Amino acid sequence: MFVDVGIGSRLDITDYAYFDGASTTPPWAMDQETGEIKTGRFIDFGDGDLASVRSIMSASGSWSLDENGKLIVKEIETEKLKVGTSEKPNGITLYDSATQQPYCLRITNGTPVSAEGECSSENISSPAPAQATPPPAENPPDNQAGEPSDPEETLPPADLPADTTQETPPAVEPPAPEEELPAEAETPTESVEAEPEPVPPPTDIGSDTITP
């Protein structure tokens, strides 16, 4: 059973003239078949509660509150707004002005992060721990704008990280020079033995040889 106030109608039980006994007309009447209120007065609960209500909706449809706690309104003006809890963090669904697609905006490690789709308790997972970013090289190689860097390019020693150990090749000793022999040793002087002088042949002086 529900109460249909009707467009432009209000419930009113504060017509105290009814209780003075002078009137026998009830302040409002309800149609038992349709639940429509047959009067233009409002109901004053006297600071009481409205319990066991499934949903409330406006006559124009501009706002409503359903049984699941979903509130639909045209405009919200408030002094304080909290979204989600520490046990169930959530985000805010926004629509892209260019593509008109929904995006979920949430906070992860103190930084705003957006993800495609609407926010829900199912697609909000626990944030991953923050990872430390290694510091950049002290003197990165110059690279012109628009040119991709060569992965095989070898960095100079000054651009290598501090923890990189560069092995020094062992020094190669030059071969010892050959010793030069002195000129006398290279060309030793051959000793030439003196040949005996030839003996002249005897002279034939004939028979006139004088014998002493």
Backbone hydrogen bonds in HBPLUS format (Angstrom, degrees):
<---DONOR---> <-ACCEPTOR-->    atom                        ^
c    i                          cat <-CA-CA->   ^        H-A-AA   ^      H-
h    n   atom  resd res      DA  || num        DHA   H-A  angle D-A-AA Bond
n    s   type  num  typ     dist DA aas  dist angle  dist       angle   num
A0004-ASP N   A0035-GLY O   2.93 MM  31  5.61 175.1  1.93 138.2 139.2     1
A0037-ILE N   A0004-ASP O   2.95 MM  33  6.23 148.9  2.05 159.4 158.9     2
A0009-SER N   A0006-GLY O   3.22 MM   3  5.43 159.5  2.27 128.7 125.1     3
A0016-TYR N   A0014-THR O   2.89 MM   2  5.47 120.5  2.25 111.2  94.0     4
A0018-TYR N   A0015-ASP O   2.91 MM   3  5.86 164.6  1.94 126.6 130.9     5
A0019-PHE N   A0016-TYR O   3.07 MM   3  5.32 133.5  2.30 100.7 112.2     6
A0038-LYS N   A0029-ALA O   2.64 MM   9  5.12 166.7  1.66 159.0 161.6     7
A0031-ASP N   A0036-GLU O   2.87 MM   5  5.23 160.0  1.91 144.5 151.0     8
A0035-GLY N   A0031-ASP O   2.66 MM   4  4.85 140.8  1.81 136.6 147.3     9
A0056-ILE N   A0065-LEU O   2.85 MM   9  5.20 156.4  1.91 146.9 154.9    10
A0065-LEU N   A0056-ILE O   2.74 MM   9  5.20 155.1  1.80 161.4 165.4    11
A0058-SER N   A0063-TRP O   3.03 MM   5  5.70 161.0  2.07 166.0 159.9    12
A0061-GLY N   A0058-SER O   3.30 MM   3  5.07 140.5  2.47  90.4 101.3    13
A0064-SER N   A0072-ILE O   2.92 MM   8  5.26 139.2  2.09 138.6 148.2    14
A0072-ILE N   A0064-SER O   2.92 MM   8  5.26 166.4  1.93 154.0 157.9    15
A0066-ASP N   A0070-LYS O   3.17 MM   4  5.55 158.6  2.22 144.3 147.8    16
A0069-GLY N   A0066-ASP O   3.17 MM   3  5.61 162.7  2.20 114.7 117.5    17
A0085-THR N   A0088-LYS O   3.17 MM   3  5.01 169.8  2.18 112.5 115.7    18
A0092-ILE N   A0105-LEU O   2.90 MM  13  5.24 156.7  1.95 144.9 149.4    19
A0105-LEU N   A0092-ILE O   2.89 MM  13  5.24 176.6  1.89 147.9 149.0    20
A0094-LEU N   A0103-TYR O   2.81 MM   9  5.32 166.2  1.83 163.0 164.8    21
A0103-TYR N   A0094-LEU O   2.67 MM   9  5.32 152.7  1.75 164.6 173.3    22
A0096-ASP N   A0101-GLN O   2.91 MM   5  5.37 169.0  1.92 148.5 149.1    23
A0100-GLN N   A0096-ASP O   2.79 MM   4  4.71 135.1  2.00 126.0 135.6    24
A0117-GLY N   A0102-PRO O   2.93 MM  15  5.09 153.3  2.00 140.8 132.1    25
A0104-CYS N   A0115-ALA O   2.72 MM  11  5.19 163.4  1.75 159.6 162.5    26
A0115-ALA N   A0104-CYS O   2.96 MM  11  5.19 143.5  2.10 134.1 145.7    27
A0106-ARG N   A0113-VAL O   2.94 MM   7  5.47 170.3  1.95 159.2 161.9    28
A0113-VAL N   A0106-ARG O   2.76 MM   7  5.47 167.3  1.78 162.4 164.7    29
A0108-THR N   A0111-THR O   2.95 MM   3  5.31 173.1  1.96 145.5 145.5    30
A0111-THR N   A0108-THR O   3.05 MM   3  5.31 161.1  2.08 110.3 116.4    31
A0147-GLU N   A0144-GLN O   3.23 MM   3  5.73 167.3  2.24 129.8 132.2    32
A0153-GLU N   A0150-ASP O   3.13 MM   3  5.32 161.5  2.17 108.7 114.3    33
A0159-ASP N   A0156-PRO O   2.94 MM   3  5.46 143.3  2.08 115.7 125.7    34
A0160-LEU N   A0157-PRO O   3.37 MM   3  5.38 157.5  2.43 100.7 107.1    35
A0164-THR N   A0161-PRO O   3.25 MM   3  5.60 166.8  2.27 111.9 114.8    36
A0185-ALA N   A0182-PRO O   2.95 MM   3  5.26 118.2  2.34 101.3 116.9    37
A0186-GLU N   A0182-PRO O   2.90 MM   4  6.23 156.4  1.95 157.4 165.0    38
A0187-THR N   A0183-ALA O   3.09 MM   4  6.25 166.2  2.11 149.4 151.8    39
